[in-house]
Amino acid sequence: MAHLERLSFRARSRNQPPCATLTSLLHLAEHCPKLQILEMMVDASTVPSIERSADRARVLQDARSEWTIGHSLLASPLQLARFLSAIFPELEDINYEAEHSDGEDGNEEAWSMWEDVEMFLPKCRAIQEEERFLGRQSYARSCAESLEV
């Protein structure tokens, strides 16, 4: 799976909630470092701990990527964006397949929340890059100080 660039799981029905969770994305990030296009619905109503997730997969998935999420569920756009930017730092596009013509309020609300996730992604990514930069500076200072002693 190390050379996999595209992965597509199609939903059988819009009426069934997705079985996959965000934890499955951790495994994809870890084992598919070249993955660029992912089509997969997930239940994003529970976001795994970012600290535990980031250590495991942050540097493993750095291919520019896009994710088609079907009509995936979610609860917190900001938490989800923070999680996604940690494991897929180059995620550029999230495509939500909502049928706006059906007039269902749930679809409009979910679509709006996924738009928020996409809006938060670059901001979360910038914060994480700054944290890594400051961490490297701090590490370099501590190394230099230990050499002076």
N, C-alpha and C positions, 0 to 999 in steps of 0.2 A: 504493500500500500504506500510505500515511500514515494513512488513516482506518480501517484494518482493526482490528476489535475482537475477533474470534474467528477462530481458525485451527485446523483439525482435520485431522490426517493419521492415518488408521487403518492399523494393521499388517495385513499380509496373513496372517501366520502367527506364532504364538507360538514356533515352532521356528527362525525365522530371526532372527539378531541384527540390531539396527537399523543402518541405513547412516548416518543423520545423526549428527553429532558436536556437541560443545558449541560449536564455532566457528559452527555454523549459528544458535545462539541469539544470538550477537553480531550477526549480520546482522539477525535479527528485531528485536532491541532497537534497533538503529540505524535501521531503515527502517519500523518499525511502532510509533510512540510511543504509540498508543492501544490497543495489544493488551492485552486483559484476560484472555482465556481461550485457552489453548494446549493442544491435545491432540496430543502428538507424542512418539514414542519416540526416545531418543538413546543413543548409546554414550558414557557418561560415565566410561569407564574411564581416559581421559586428560583431565586438566583443563588448559586453556590457561593461560598465564602471566597472573596477575591484574593485574600492572602494565600490561602491554600492553593488556589488555582494558578495564580501568577507565577509562583515559584516553579511549578510543574511545566507550564506551557508557554510562557511569555516569549522566549527566544526561539521556540520550535516552529512557529507558524508565522513566517514573515513574507509570504507571497502576497502580492496584491490580490484582493479577493472581492467577490460579491456573493451575496446570500439571498436566495429567493425563499421566503419563509412561508409561502402559502397563506393560510389564515391562522397562523400561530397565535397562541394566547400569551399575554404578558400582564404583569402587575405594576412594576416600577420601571419606567423608561430610564431614569438616571442610573439606578443600580444595574440594569441590564447593559447600558452603554459602557459603564465602568468595567463590567465583567468582559464584555466583548472586546473592548480596546486592549485589555490585558492579554487575552489569548489570541486575538487576531488583530495585531496593531496596524495592519495595512488594509483592513476591511474598508472598502470604499462605498459600496452600494448595498442597501437592504431593500428588496422588492417585496412588497406586501400585495397579495392577490385578492384584494377586496372587490366585491361586486358593488359598486356605488349605485348602480341603477336599481337594486332591489329594495332600497329604502329602509333597510334594517339599521336601527340606531347602533346596535352592537358592532356592526362592521365599521361604521363611521368612527366610532369611539376608538376601536382597536387600530384602525388606520391612522388616526391622529396620534395615538400613543407610539406607534412605530415610526411616524415622522419625527416625534420627539427624540426617540432613540437615535435616529440618524443625525439629528441636529446636535445631540450631546456627544456623539462619537469623536469628532475632531477636538472638542474641548477636553474630553477625558484623555485622549491620546497626547495632547500637548502637556497636560499636567503630569502624566506618567513619564514623558520624555524629560521634562524638567527634573522630576524626582530622580531619574536615573543619572542625569548629568550631575546634579548636586551630590548624589551618592558617590559617584566616581571622584568628584573633587574632594569630598570628605575622606574617602579611602586613600587617595593620593597624599593628602595632608598627613594622615595618620602614618602612612608608610614612610614619608619623609621625616616625620618627627621621630619615628622609631630608629631610623638610620643615624640621626644626629646624636642619639643617646649612647 
